[in-house]
Amino acid sequence: MAGNTPRIVELAAQISTSVAQLQEQLSAQGLPSPSFDESFNATYPPNVTQLRDSLLDASAELHELLLDPLMVLFKFASISNLAIIDLVARYKIPEMIPPGGRISFEEIGQKVGLETNVIRRFLRNAMAMHILEEPEPGMVAHTSISKFLANPAINGWAEFEGRDTWPASTRIVDAVQKWPNSQLPNETAWVLANNGKSVQDVIATEPERAMRFANGMGAIDYVPGYNMSLLPTVYDWASLGNAKIVNVGGAMGQAAIELTKNFPNLTVIVQDSAAMMGGGGGQLVPAELKDRITFQEHELFAPQNETAPVYFFRLAFRGLGDQFAERILKAQIPALEPGAKLLIQDVVMPEHDVVPLWKERTQRSVDMALQVFGNGRERYLDEWKALLAAADKRFVLEKVHVPKDNLLGVLEVTWKA
Ligand SMILES: C[S@@+](CC[C@H](N)C(=O)[O-])C[C@H]1O[C@@H](n2cnc3c(N)ncnc32)[C@H](O)[C@@H]1O
């Protein structure tokens, strides 16, 4: 479009063209058009990803251009939104609404012990965010968003976000001022908000909050691009042949299950802490995979005792500052034979303005959460390179696989001794 065209006109034209193309694609494939109707379940074919990205960014830019500066700040600073999401989740409002049906403010109020006008005030706030709907005065119905919130993992995440992440996040600046540049897990915003307790302390001593934390982390699987089922597609696992893989920090074997299910030549040793192993690990492993997945208690920072051609780390480094991440890498060295591979599946943080802005906003807010919880961080590619080099020059980064539409890249590192 001509250089003098006002930005809002340019954006509107772009939106108009892209929406028409998107709708054409959806209609051609018999897919529903986006809607807040509770029956809408978003499914977008891969060939519309770019259209959606450009529409999301253009419509957000248009929206933010048209707001006054104070309202733009208000949009991003709006803490009450999270309080309302917390309320809807904590009182489990979505579970009270029959699918396809409705329930009155009054009845919800009776269930939760609040007067009608009090619950109405809260829920109309939720309605202003498209969470819930008032199809007729006084009645509450689902939208596609409240329906999604009824999923226990998502409900658990919302509660965790409101009760644990948010209070800690309000202390980010205080923590940075108190402990500038700290990489320590006990010098964080979380610690300031929790009477000196770190995340690990809270998990060890407060079972209810530990459960909320686990639920919060469980919701990661629902973030587009993070789902464990994508694991087989992000790397050429078949090229490893008959390989034994040590999955360091492999939790309850979720990744091991996905890998062995899809690649019959692979066997996996899952290593994690005693707490995570619980009754020895393996509770999730289906019978037919049990002979190819074994579990081992192993502390992340302890010297590696298992020699294997491949070591796999999934989301193992981002929760930690560099000095700790470096220690994990160094701890592998005693077991490494020349040519051993380290496959690191983690975020490779995009530079500013490289990926669609709506994705960048999400990634940057997750990055802040990592800082809050333990002074962890997402790393840019040059930071990954620096981390590997600082651990040992013999860690050679061979390749970075960042599959399209997947937020998690795989860094392929060879031990060149
Ligand atoms: C962010 S989770 C990633 C889990 C899994 N790899 C995945 O992709 O879902 C980090 C894992 O590292 C483990 N971990 C953290 N600190 C540890 C330690 N000191 N020793 C052993 N495992 C540890 C945790 O128990 C957890 O399973």
The ligand as a Gaussian input file, in Angstrom:
#p B3LYP/6-31G(d) Opt

LIG

0 1
 C       10.427000     -28.157000      34.168000
 S       10.442000     -29.816000      34.651000
 C       10.556000     -30.638000      33.110000
 C       10.022000     -32.023000      33.194000
 C       10.019000     -32.818000      31.893000
 N       11.356000     -32.946000      31.370000
 C        9.096000     -32.214000      30.873000
 O        9.541000     -31.881000      29.799000
 O        7.895000     -32.075000      31.147000
 C       12.054000     -30.039000      35.347000
 C       12.319000     -31.423000      35.880000
 O       13.592000     -31.416000      36.529000
 C       13.471000     -32.109000      37.763000
 N       14.415000     -31.564000      38.736000
 C       14.478000     -30.287000      39.184000
 N       15.470000     -30.162000      40.080000
 C       16.033000     -31.389000      40.210000
 C       17.106000     -31.902000      40.967000
 N       17.815000     -31.131000      41.802000
 N       17.420000     -33.214000      40.808000
 C       16.737000     -33.990000      39.966000
 N       15.716000     -33.571000      39.222000
 C       15.372000     -32.281000      39.344000
 C       12.056000     -31.875000      38.225000
 O       11.620000     -32.884000      39.121000
 C       11.288000     -31.890000      36.895000
 O       10.867000     -33.168000      36.571000

